[in-house]
Amino acid sequence: MKTEQIIALWGWPVALMTALAATALGARLNARATQRRDDQKAREELEAQADEFASAALAVRVTGYTNDYLWNGRKPLLKAAMMAGAQFAAGMLDPRRSGASATWEAAARSSALLAYLDRARNRAAADVTDSLKHALRVAMPLARHADPAVESTTDAVLDALLQHRSQAVLEHRLRAFREAVRNAATTPVPRWRRICRWAASAPGRFARASRARLRRTAPAGP
C-alpha cells in the first residue's frame, strides 16, 4: 500500500480524534472559567452580606444605647418630671385663668407634654425593634452558610445582640465573624502552587531542623 493511501486511510480518524480532544479540552476550560466566575461572585456576595450584617449589628447597639440614654433610667425620668412640673406651673401662673380653670389648664399642659414624650419614647423603642429586625433579616443567609465558621460566628453575634451582652463581647464576636468571612472569601490556592511553595520552603525547613539537631547534640561546655 502506498504512503499516500495510508495517509488517506488514517487521516480522517486522526482528525476526528483531534477534534474530539479539542472539543473536550475547550469544554473543560470553559467549565473551569465559569466555575471561577461563580466562585468569585459568591465570595463578593458573601463579603457584601457580611458588611451589611456587621453594620446592622452596630446599628442595633447604637440605637439601643441612644434609646437608653434618652428614655430609660433615673435621669430621663427626672427630666420628664421637671418638664411636666414646669408646664403645670406655667398653667397655674397664667394670668388669664384662676381657680379650677387654672388647674385645668395646668393639667392639660402637663398631660400634653407627657403624651408627646411618650410618643417619642415609643418611636425610639420602635427604631430599636426595626434595627434588630433588619439585623436578623440580613443574618439569615449567613446563618445558613456552608462554611461552619461563618455560621457559628453569625450565631454568636446574634446572641450578643439578643442577650444584651457587653460592648466588649460584641466587638470580640464581630472580629471573629469578620475573620471567618475573610477566610471563607479567600481564593483557594491551587494544588500545584501549594506543592511549589512546599518544595521551595523545603531547604529552609531542612536547615532549621539541622541546626536544632546540632544544638541538641552539641557537647556541654567544661
Secondary structure, DSSP 8 states (H G I E B T S, - for coil): --HHHHHHHHHHHHHHHHHHHHHHHHHHHHHHHHHHHHHHHHHHHHHHHHHHHHHHHHHHHHHHHHHHHHHSSHHHHHHHHHHHHHHHHHHHT-TT--HHHHHHHHHHHHHHHHHHHHHHHHHHHHHHHHHHHHHHHHHHHHHT-SSHHHHHHHHHHHHHHHTT--HHHHHHHHHHHHHHHHHHHS----HHHHHHHHHHHHHHHHHHHHHHHHHHHS----
